Structures are given as C-alpha cells and as structure tokens.
Amino acid sequence: MKTILRSQELSCPSCVTKIEKALKALDGVTEARVFFNTGRIEVDHDAGTVKTDDLVKAVRAAGYEACVAPF
C-alpha cells in the first residue's frame, strides 16, 4: 500500500533524512521518500502491519507534523 502524507514544516534538507529514517524504522515500511520542495511524503507499507496513524506518529516523533493526503 502507498500512503501519501503532507507536511508544511519542512524547513531544510536535513528534514528529509530525519523523516525517511523515522519511517523506515517502522516494521512494515518498505520505502519512504520525502520531497522537500513540495512537502510530499510517500510511504510504501504493509497496511496490516503499520497503520497510517503510525506513520503520522513517526513523523511527529521526528519533530514534524504531517497529515494523510488524498493525493
């Protein structure tokens, strides 16, 4: 499953690494890509193992707010 998150809080390129690392640390996440210029966060994950709320919580734990986006 692919989930798209959006964040308005990306202020520098180091945010990308922090968020990707936090998401990839979750069991069930196979890929995480953060697009600094747009605030788009794409996460490939097993929906049975990790829920979208868990993804948002992982981003928050890294120090950023994000929400699930429809596209």
PyMOL Python script that loads the backbone (N, CA, C, O; Angstrom):
from pymol import cmd

cmd.read_pdbstr("""\
ATOM      1  N   MET A   1       0.848  -1.177   0.000  1.00  0.00           N
ATOM      2  CA  MET A   1       0.000   0.000   0.000  1.00  0.00           C
ATOM      3  C   MET A   1       0.888   1.232   0.000  1.00  0.00           C
ATOM      4  O   MET A   1       1.927   1.270   0.659  1.00  0.00           O
ATOM      5  N   LYS A   2       0.454   2.251  -0.760  1.00  0.00           N
ATOM      6  CA  LYS A   2       1.178   3.515  -0.745  1.00  0.00           C
ATOM      7  C   LYS A   2       0.307   4.560  -0.057  1.00  0.00           C
ATOM      8  O   LYS A   2      -0.860   4.736  -0.406  1.00  0.00           O
ATOM      9  N   THR A   3       0.880   5.244   0.912  1.00  0.00           N
ATOM     10  CA  THR A   3       0.200   6.332   1.614  1.00  0.00           C
ATOM     11  C   THR A   3       0.958   7.621   1.353  1.00  0.00           C
ATOM     12  O   THR A   3       2.188   7.655   1.383  1.00  0.00           O
ATOM     13  N   ILE A   4       0.204   8.678   1.098  1.00  0.00           N
ATOM     14  CA  ILE A   4       0.793   9.993   0.877  1.00  0.00           C
ATOM     15  C   ILE A   4       0.509  10.858   2.104  1.00  0.00           C
ATOM     16  O   ILE A   4      -0.639  11.003   2.526  1.00  0.00           O
ATOM     17  N   LEU A   5       1.552  11.418   2.656  1.00  0.00           N
ATOM     18  CA  LEU A   5       1.418  12.376   3.753  1.00  0.00           C
ATOM     19  C   LEU A   5       1.865  13.736   3.239  1.00  0.00           C
ATOM     20  O   LEU A   5       2.615  13.830   2.268  1.00  0.00           O
ATOM     21  N   ARG A   6       1.405  14.769   3.889  1.00  0.00           N
ATOM     22  CA  ARG A   6       1.851  16.128   3.569  1.00  0.00           C
ATOM     23  C   ARG A   6       2.318  16.802   4.843  1.00  0.00           C
ATOM     24  O   ARG A   6       1.723  16.637   5.908  1.00  0.00           O
ATOM     25  N   SER A   7       3.395  17.563   4.715  1.00  0.00           N
ATOM     26  CA  SER A   7       3.897  18.342   5.838  1.00  0.00           C
ATOM     27  C   SER A   7       4.228  19.743   5.352  1.00  0.00           C
ATOM     28  O   SER A   7       4.804  19.921   4.279  1.00  0.00           O
ATOM     29  N   GLN A   8       3.864  20.719   6.141  1.00  0.00           N
ATOM     30  CA  GLN A   8       4.176  22.120   5.834  1.00  0.00           C
ATOM     31  C   GLN A   8       5.391  22.584   6.628  1.00  0.00           C
ATOM     32  O   GLN A   8       5.757  23.758   6.566  1.00  0.00           O
ATOM     33  N   GLU A   9       6.013  21.687   7.367  1.00  0.00           N
ATOM     34  CA  GLU A   9       7.056  22.074   8.305  1.00  0.00           C
ATOM     35  C   GLU A   9       8.471  21.748   7.845  1.00  0.00           C
ATOM     36  O   GLU A   9       9.403  21.815   8.647  1.00  0.00           O
ATOM     37  N   LEU A  10       8.651  21.403   6.596  1.00  0.00           N
ATOM     38  CA  LEU A  10       9.994  21.076   6.121  1.00  0.00           C
ATOM     39  C   LEU A  10      10.744  22.381   5.871  1.00  0.00           C
ATOM     40  O   LEU A  10      10.409  23.129   4.952  1.00  0.00           O
ATOM     41  N   SER A  11      11.747  22.648   6.681  1.00  0.00           N
ATOM     42  CA  SER A  11      12.443  23.932   6.592  1.00  0.00           C
ATOM     43  C   SER A  11      13.864  23.818   6.035  1.00  0.00           C
ATOM     44  O   SER A  11      14.465  24.823   5.654  1.00  0.00           O
ATOM     45  N   CYS A  12      14.398  22.602   5.987  1.00  0.00           N
ATOM     46  CA  CYS A  12      15.748  22.431   5.449  1.00  0.00           C
ATOM     47  C   CYS A  12      15.896  20.992   4.948  1.00  0.00           C
ATOM     48  O   CYS A  12      15.136  20.115   5.356  1.00  0.00           O
ATOM     49  N   PRO A  13      16.861  20.748   4.075  1.00  0.00           N
ATOM     50  CA  PRO A  13      17.020  19.405   3.516  1.00  0.00           C
ATOM     51  C   PRO A  13      17.319  18.319   4.551  1.00  0.00           C
ATOM     52  O   PRO A  13      17.089  17.141   4.279  1.00  0.00           O
ATOM     53  N   SER A  14      17.818  18.683   5.713  1.00  0.00           N
ATOM     54  CA  SER A  14      18.083  17.657   6.726  1.00  0.00           C
ATOM     55  C   SER A  14      16.790  17.039   7.246  1.00  0.00           C
ATOM     56  O   SER A  14      16.801  15.935   7.791  1.00  0.00           O
ATOM     57  N   CYS A  15      15.676  17.749   7.078  1.00  0.00           N
ATOM     58  CA  CYS A  15      14.375  17.198   7.474  1.00  0.00           C
ATOM     59  C   CYS A  15      14.093  15.907   6.704  1.00  0.00           C
ATOM     60  O   CYS A  15      13.517  14.963   7.246  1.00  0.00           O
ATOM     61  N   VAL A  16      14.498  15.876   5.457  1.00  0.00           N
ATOM     62  CA  VAL A  16      14.239  14.723   4.592  1.00  0.00           C
ATOM     63  C   VAL A  16      14.832  13.466   5.205  1.00  0.00           C
ATOM     64  O   VAL A  16      14.148  12.450   5.337  1.00  0.00           O
ATOM     65  N   THR A  17      16.079  13.533   5.572  1.00  0.00           N
ATOM     66  CA  THR A  17      16.765  12.370   6.139  1.00  0.00           C
ATOM     67  C   THR A  17      16.134  11.936   7.452  1.00  0.00           C
ATOM     68  O   THR A  17      15.946  10.741   7.682  1.00  0.00           O
ATOM     69  N   LYS A  18      15.807  12.884   8.309  1.00  0.00           N
ATOM     70  CA  LYS A  18      15.212  12.546   9.611  1.00  0.00           C
ATOM     71  C   LYS A  18      13.887  11.822   9.447  1.00  0.00           C
ATOM     72  O   LYS A  18      13.640  10.809  10.101  1.00  0.00           O
ATOM     73  N   ILE A  19      13.043  12.340   8.580  1.00  0.00           N
ATOM     74  CA  ILE A  19      11.717  11.744   8.395  1.00  0.00           C
ATOM     75  C   ILE A  19      11.822  10.383   7.710  1.00  0.00           C
ATOM     76  O   ILE A  19      11.166   9.429   8.129  1.00  0.00           O
ATOM     77  N   GLU A  20      12.634  10.283   6.666  1.00  0.00           N
ATOM     78  CA  GLU A  20      12.784   8.995   5.988  1.00  0.00           C
ATOM     79  C   GLU A  20      13.324   7.937   6.945  1.00  0.00           C
ATOM     80  O   GLU A  20      12.863   6.796   6.931  1.00  0.00           O
ATOM     81  N   LYS A  21      14.277   8.299   7.759  1.00  0.00           N
ATOM     82  CA  LYS A  21      14.856   7.354   8.716  1.00  0.00           C
ATOM     83  C   LYS A  21      13.810   6.902   9.735  1.00  0.00           C
ATOM     84  O   LYS A  21      13.731   5.719  10.067  1.00  0.00           O
ATOM     85  N   ALA A  22      13.009   7.845  10.228  1.00  0.00           N
ATOM     86  CA  ALA A  22      11.975   7.508  11.217  1.00  0.00           C
ATOM     87  C   ALA A  22      10.928   6.571  10.632  1.00  0.00           C
ATOM     88  O   ALA A  22      10.483   5.634  11.294  1.00  0.00           O
ATOM     89  N   LEU A  23      10.540   6.827   9.393  1.00  0.00           N
ATOM     90  CA  LEU A  23       9.519   5.985   8.763  1.00  0.00           C
ATOM     91  C   LEU A  23      10.065   4.597   8.429  1.00  0.00           C
ATOM     92  O   LEU A  23       9.383   3.595   8.647  1.00  0.00           O
ATOM     93  N   LYS A  24      11.272   4.534   7.910  1.00  0.00           N
ATOM     94  CA  LYS A  24      11.861   3.238   7.539  1.00  0.00           C
ATOM     95  C   LYS A  24      12.153   2.369   8.756  1.00  0.00           C
ATOM     96  O   LYS A  24      12.330   1.158   8.624  1.00  0.00           O
ATOM     97  N   ALA A  25      12.204   2.973   9.931  1.00  0.00           N
ATOM     98  CA  ALA A  25      12.447   2.202  11.159  1.00  0.00           C
ATOM     99  C   ALA A  25      11.204   1.421  11.598  1.00  0.00           C
ATOM    100  O   ALA A  25      11.299   0.519  12.430  1.00  0.00           O
ATOM    101  N   LEU A  26      10.039   1.769  11.038  1.00  0.00           N
ATOM    102  CA  LEU A  26       8.808   1.070  11.409  1.00  0.00           C
ATOM    103  C   LEU A  26       8.732  -0.283  10.717  1.00  0.00           C
ATOM    104  O   LEU A  26       9.028  -0.400   9.528  1.00  0.00           O
ATOM    105  N   ASP A  27       8.332  -1.308  11.475  1.00  0.00           N
ATOM    106  CA  ASP A  27       8.083  -2.618  10.876  1.00  0.00           C
ATOM    107  C   ASP A  27       6.948  -2.479   9.872  1.00  0.00           C
ATOM    108  O   ASP A  27       5.914  -1.887  10.181  1.00  0.00           O
ATOM    109  N   GLY A  28       7.132  -3.018   8.679  1.00  0.00           N
ATOM    110  CA  GLY A  28       6.098  -2.966   7.659  1.00  0.00           C
ATOM    111  C   GLY A  28       6.304  -1.867   6.629  1.00  0.00           C
ATOM    112  O   GLY A  28       5.634  -1.863   5.597  1.00  0.00           O
ATOM    113  N   VAL A  29       7.209  -0.943   6.884  1.00  0.00           N
ATOM    114  CA  VAL A  29       7.517   0.108   5.903  1.00  0.00           C
ATOM    115  C   VAL A  29       8.645  -0.389   5.009  1.00  0.00           C
ATOM    116  O   VAL A  29       9.723  -0.740   5.487  1.00  0.00           O
ATOM    117  N   THR A  30       8.381  -0.414   3.702  1.00  0.00           N
ATOM    118  CA  THR A  30       9.388  -0.884   2.758  1.00  0.00           C
ATOM    119  C   THR A  30      10.137   0.250   2.076  1.00  0.00           C
ATOM    120  O   THR A  30      11.274   0.076   1.639  1.00  0.00           O
ATOM    121  N   GLU A  31       9.490   1.426   1.985  1.00  0.00           N
ATOM    122  CA  GLU A  31      10.142   2.571   1.356  1.00  0.00           C
ATOM    123  C   GLU A  31       9.499   3.859   1.846  1.00  0.00           C
ATOM    124  O   GLU A  31       8.289   3.914   2.065  1.00  0.00           O
ATOM    125  N   ALA A  32      10.302   4.878   2.012  1.00  0.00           N
ATOM    126  CA  ALA A  32       9.796   6.204   2.382  1.00  0.00           C
ATOM    127  C   ALA A  32      10.598   7.242   1.616  1.00  0.00           C
ATOM    128  O   ALA A  32      11.829   7.235   1.621  1.00  0.00           O
ATOM    129  N   ARG A  33       9.864   8.137   0.957  1.00  0.00           N
ATOM    130  CA  ARG A  33      10.506   9.188   0.176  1.00  0.00           C
ATOM    131  C   ARG A  33       9.895  10.534   0.563  1.00  0.00           C
ATOM    132  O   ARG A  33       8.674  10.691   0.565  1.00  0.00           O
ATOM    133  N   VAL A  34      10.736  11.482   0.883  1.00  0.00           N
ATOM    134  CA  VAL A  34      10.289  12.822   1.262  1.00  0.00           C
ATOM    135  C   VAL A  34      10.730  13.792   0.178  1.00  0.00           C
ATOM    136  O   VAL A  34      11.895  13.818  -0.219  1.00  0.00           O
ATOM    137  N   PHE A  35       9.782  14.582  -0.291  1.00  0.00           N
ATOM    138  CA  PHE A  35      10.069  15.582  -1.324  1.00  0.00           C
ATOM    139  C   PHE A  35      10.060  16.951  -0.659  1.00  0.00           C
ATOM    140  O   PHE A  35       9.007  17.508  -0.350  1.00  0.00           O
ATOM    141  N   PHE A  36      11.250  17.471  -0.450  1.00  0.00           N
ATOM    142  CA  PHE A  36      11.435  18.702   0.308  1.00  0.00           C
ATOM    143  C   PHE A  36      10.660  19.875  -0.290  1.00  0.00           C
ATOM    144  O   PHE A  36      10.005  20.618   0.442  1.00  0.00           O
ATOM    145  N   ASN A  37      10.726  20.045  -1.583  1.00  0.00           N
ATOM    146  CA  ASN A  37      10.114  21.220  -2.223  1.00  0.00           C
ATOM    147  C   ASN A  37       8.604  21.255  -2.120  1.00  0.00           C
ATOM    148  O   ASN A  37       8.011  22.332  -2.070  1.00  0.00           O
ATOM    149  N   THR A  38       7.968  20.083  -2.087  1.00  0.00           N
ATOM    150  CA  THR A  38       6.507  20.038  -2.072  1.00  0.00           C
ATOM    151  C   THR A  38       5.927  19.640  -0.715  1.00  0.00           C
ATOM    152  O   THR A  38       4.730  19.817  -0.487  1.00  0.00           O
ATOM    153  N   GLY A  39       6.736  19.116   0.175  1.00  0.00           N
ATOM    154  CA  GLY A  39       6.241  18.638   1.460  1.00  0.00           C
ATOM    155  C   GLY A  39       5.543  17.291   1.367  1.00  0.00           C
ATOM    156  O   GLY A  39       4.898  16.850   2.318  1.00  0.00           O
ATOM    157  N   ARG A  40       5.672  16.647   0.228  1.00  0.00           N
ATOM    158  CA  ARG A  40       5.033  15.351  -0.009  1.00  0.00           C
ATOM    159  C   ARG A  40       5.896  14.236   0.580  1.00  0.00           C
ATOM    160  O   ARG A  40       7.116  14.222   0.417  1.00  0.00           O
ATOM    161  N   ILE A  41       5.244  13.315   1.260  1.00  0.00           N
ATOM    162  CA  ILE A  41       5.928  12.164   1.855  1.00  0.00           C
ATOM    163  C   ILE A  41       5.225  10.909   1.352  1.00  0.00           C
ATOM    164  O   ILE A  41       4.053  10.691   1.658  1.00  0.00           O
ATOM    165  N   GLU A  42       5.924  10.090   0.589  1.00  0.00           N
ATOM    166  CA  GLU A  42       5.362   8.858   0.052  1.00  0.00           C
ATOM    167  C   GLU A  42       5.900   7.682   0.855  1.00  0.00           C
ATOM    168  O   GLU A  42       7.107   7.548   1.058  1.00  0.00           O
ATOM    169  N   VAL A  43       4.982   6.835   1.308  1.00  0.00           N
ATOM    170  CA  VAL A  43       5.385   5.705   2.135  1.00  0.00           C
ATOM    171  C   VAL A  43       4.772   4.429   1.578  1.00  0.00           C
ATOM    172  O   VAL A  43       3.551   4.325   1.466  1.00  0.00           O
ATOM    173  N   ASP A  44       5.603   3.468   1.232  1.00  0.00           N
ATOM    174  CA  ASP A  44       5.142   2.140   0.845  1.00  0.00           C
ATOM    175  C   ASP A  44       5.185   1.270   2.090  1.00  0.00           C
ATOM    176  O   ASP A  44       6.226   1.144   2.736  1.00  0.00           O
ATOM    177  N   HIS A  45       4.042   0.665   2.426  1.00  0.00           N
ATOM    178  CA  HIS A  45       3.988  -0.114   3.665  1.00  0.00           C
ATOM    179  C   HIS A  45       2.936  -1.202   3.595  1.00  0.00           C
ATOM    180  O   HIS A  45       2.039  -1.178   2.753  1.00  0.00           O
ATOM    181  N   ASP A  46       3.069  -2.147   4.494  1.00  0.00           N
ATOM    182  CA  ASP A  46       2.083  -3.217   4.662  1.00  0.00           C
ATOM    183  C   ASP A  46       1.003  -2.680   5.594  1.00  0.00           C
ATOM    184  O   ASP A  46       1.257  -2.447   6.776  1.00  0.00           O
ATOM    185  N   ALA A  47      -0.189  -2.487   5.067  1.00  0.00           N
ATOM    186  CA  ALA A  47      -1.274  -1.897   5.850  1.00  0.00           C
ATOM    187  C   ALA A  47      -1.689  -2.779   7.030  1.00  0.00           C
ATOM    188  O   ALA A  47      -2.256  -2.286   8.005  1.00  0.00           O
ATOM    189  N   GLY A  48      -1.409  -4.075   6.943  1.00  0.00           N
ATOM    190  CA  GLY A  48      -1.741  -4.967   8.043  1.00  0.00           C
ATOM    191  C   GLY A  48      -0.765  -4.875   9.204  1.00  0.00           C
ATOM    192  O   GLY A  48      -1.077  -5.280  10.324  1.00  0.00           O
ATOM    193  N   THR A  49       0.408  -4.344   8.930  1.00  0.00           N
ATOM    194  CA  THR A  49       1.445  -4.253   9.951  1.00  0.00           C
ATOM    195  C   THR A  49       1.539  -2.852  10.536  1.00  0.00           C
ATOM    196  O   THR A  49       1.682  -2.686  11.747  1.00  0.00           O
ATOM    197  N   VAL A  50       1.457  -1.844   9.671  1.00  0.00           N
ATOM    198  CA  VAL A  50       1.584  -0.460  10.128  1.00  0.00           C
ATOM    199  C   VAL A  50       0.435   0.367   9.562  1.00  0.00           C
ATOM    200  O   VAL A  50       0.186   0.359   8.357  1.00  0.00           O
ATOM    201  N   LYS A  51      -0.256   1.075  10.438  1.00  0.00           N
ATOM    202  CA  LYS A  51      -1.413   1.894  10.060  1.00  0.00           C
ATOM    203  C   LYS A  51      -0.967   3.309   9.699  1.00  0.00           C
ATOM    204  O   LYS A  51       0.137   3.733  10.040  1.00  0.00           O
ATOM    205  N   THR A  52      -1.828   4.016   9.016  1.00  0.00           N
ATOM    206  CA  THR A  52      -1.489   5.396   8.640  1.00  0.00           C
ATOM    207  C   THR A  52      -1.258   6.273   9.872  1.00  0.00           C
ATOM    208  O   THR A  52      -0.415   7.170   9.849  1.00  0.00           O
ATOM    209  N   ASP A  53      -2.003   6.016  10.938  1.00  0.00           N
ATOM    210  CA  ASP A  53      -1.774   6.783  12.177  1.00  0.00           C
ATOM    211  C   ASP A  53      -0.357   6.569  12.701  1.00  0.00           C
ATOM    212  O   ASP A  53       0.256   7.489  13.242  1.00  0.00           O
ATOM    213  N   ASP A  54       0.159   5.353  12.538  1.00  0.00           N
ATOM    214  CA  ASP A  54       1.530   5.063  12.976  1.00  0.00           C
ATOM    215  C   ASP A  54       2.542   5.872  12.157  1.00  0.00           C
ATOM    216  O   ASP A  54       3.565   6.313  12.680  1.00  0.00           O
ATOM    217  N   LEU A  55       2.247   6.059  10.882  1.00  0.00           N
ATOM    218  CA  LEU A  55       3.140   6.844  10.022  1.00  0.00           C
ATOM    219  C   LEU A  55       3.166   8.305  10.483  1.00  0.00           C
ATOM    220  O   LEU A  55       4.229   8.917  10.590  1.00  0.00           O
ATOM    221  N   VAL A  56       1.989   8.840  10.749  1.00  0.00           N
ATOM    222  CA  VAL A  56       1.887  10.236  11.223  1.00  0.00           C
ATOM    223  C   VAL A  56       2.611  10.383  12.561  1.00  0.00           C
ATOM    224  O   VAL A  56       3.305  11.372  12.791  1.00  0.00           O
ATOM    225  N   LYS A  57       2.446   9.397  13.437  1.00  0.00           N
ATOM    226  CA  LYS A  57       3.115   9.445  14.744  1.00  0.00           C
ATOM    227  C   LYS A  57       4.639   9.385  14.598  1.00  0.00           C
ATOM    228  O   LYS A  57       5.363  10.050  15.339  1.00  0.00           O
ATOM    229  N   ALA A  58       5.115   8.598  13.654  1.00  0.00           N
ATOM    230  CA  ALA A  58       6.571   8.501  13.438  1.00  0.00           C
ATOM    231  C   ALA A  58       7.137   9.831  12.947  1.00  0.00           C
ATOM    232  O   ALA A  58       8.218  10.248  13.362  1.00  0.00           O
ATOM    233  N   VAL A  59       6.393  10.488  12.060  1.00  0.00           N
ATOM    234  CA  VAL A  59       6.839  11.805  11.571  1.00  0.00           C
ATOM    235  C   VAL A  59       6.829  12.803  12.736  1.00  0.00           C
ATOM    236  O   VAL A  59       7.748  13.610  12.881  1.00  0.00           O
ATOM    237  N   ARG A  60       5.787  12.737  13.556  1.00  0.00           N
ATOM    238  CA  ARG A  60       5.697  13.637  14.714  1.00  0.00           C
ATOM    239  C   ARG A  60       6.854  13.386  15.684  1.00  0.00           C
ATOM    240  O   ARG A  60       7.431  14.328  16.227  1.00  0.00           O
ATOM    241  N   ALA A  61       7.187  12.120  15.897  1.00  0.00           N
ATOM    242  CA  ALA A  61       8.286  11.779  16.804  1.00  0.00           C
ATOM    243  C   ALA A  61       9.625  12.302  16.278  1.00  0.00           C
ATOM    244  O   ALA A  61      10.548  12.553  17.053  1.00  0.00           O
ATOM    245  N   ALA A  62       9.723  12.464  14.964  1.00  0.00           N
ATOM    246  CA  ALA A  62      10.939  13.021  14.365  1.00  0.00           C
ATOM    247  C   ALA A  62      10.969  14.547  14.492  1.00  0.00           C
ATOM    248  O   ALA A  62      11.983  15.183  14.208  1.00  0.00           O
ATOM    249  N   GLY A  63       9.837  15.126  14.925  1.00  0.00           N
ATOM    250  CA  GLY A  63       9.805  16.567  15.161  1.00  0.00           C
ATOM    251  C   GLY A  63       8.995  17.380  14.169  1.00  0.00           C
ATOM    252  O   GLY A  63       9.117  18.604  14.117  1.00  0.00           O
ATOM    253  N   TYR A  64       8.158  16.696  13.371  1.00  0.00           N
ATOM    254  CA  TYR A  64       7.400  17.394  12.335  1.00  0.00           C
ATOM    255  C   TYR A  64       5.940  16.951  12.358  1.00  0.00           C
ATOM    256  O   TYR A  64       5.627  15.818  12.723  1.00  0.00           O
ATOM    257  N   GLU A  65       5.071  17.844  11.970  1.00  0.00           N
ATOM    258  CA  GLU A  65       3.657  17.495  11.837  1.00  0.00           C
ATOM    259  C   GLU A  65       3.387  17.107  10.390  1.00  0.00           C
ATOM    260  O   GLU A  65       3.942  17.693   9.461  1.00  0.00           O
ATOM    261  N   ALA A  66       2.526  16.111  10.214  1.00  0.00           N
ATOM    262  CA  ALA A  66       2.115  15.683   8.877  1.00  0.00           C
ATOM    263  C   ALA A  66       0.703  15.145   8.968  1.00  0.00           C
ATOM    264  O   ALA A  66       0.239  14.759  10.041  1.00  0.00           O
ATOM    265  N   CYS A  67       0.029  15.123   7.839  1.00  0.00           N
ATOM    266  CA  CYS A  67      -1.308  14.540   7.787  1.00  0.00           C
ATOM    267  C   CYS A  67      -1.431  13.719   6.511  1.00  0.00           C
ATOM    268  O   CYS A  67      -0.691  13.918   5.549  1.00  0.00           O
ATOM    269  N   VAL A  68      -2.377  12.798   6.528  1.00  0.00           N
ATOM    270  CA  VAL A  68      -2.618  11.953   5.364  1.00  0.00           C
ATOM    271  C   VAL A  68      -3.269  12.804   4.281  1.00  0.00           C
ATOM    272  O   VAL A  68      -4.199  13.564   4.552  1.00  0.00           O
ATOM    273  N   ALA A  69      -2.778  12.674   3.065  1.00  0.00           N
ATOM    274  CA  ALA A  69      -3.299  13.433   1.930  1.00  0.00           C
ATOM    275  C   ALA A  69      -3.974  12.481   0.947  1.00  0.00           C
ATOM    276  O   ALA A  69      -3.536  11.341   0.793  1.00  0.00           O
ATOM    277  N   PRO A  70      -5.034  12.938   0.283  1.00  0.00           N
ATOM    278  CA  PRO A  70      -5.716  12.073  -0.678  1.00  0.00           C
ATOM    279  C   PRO A  70      -4.911  11.816  -1.946  1.00  0.00           C
ATOM    280  O   PRO A  70      -5.130  10.811  -2.622  1.00  0.00           O
ATOM    281  N   PHE A  71      -3.978  12.715  -2.280  1.00  0.00           N
ATOM    282  CA  PHE A  71      -3.143  12.530  -3.480  1.00  0.00           C
ATOM    283  C   PHE A  71      -1.833  13.236  -3.306  1.00  0.00           C
ATOM    284  O   PHE A  71      -0.990  13.202  -4.202  1.00  0.00           O
TER     285      PHE A  71
END
""", "prot")
cmd.dss("prot")
cmd.show_as("cartoon", "prot")
cmd.util.cbc("prot")
cmd.orient("prot")
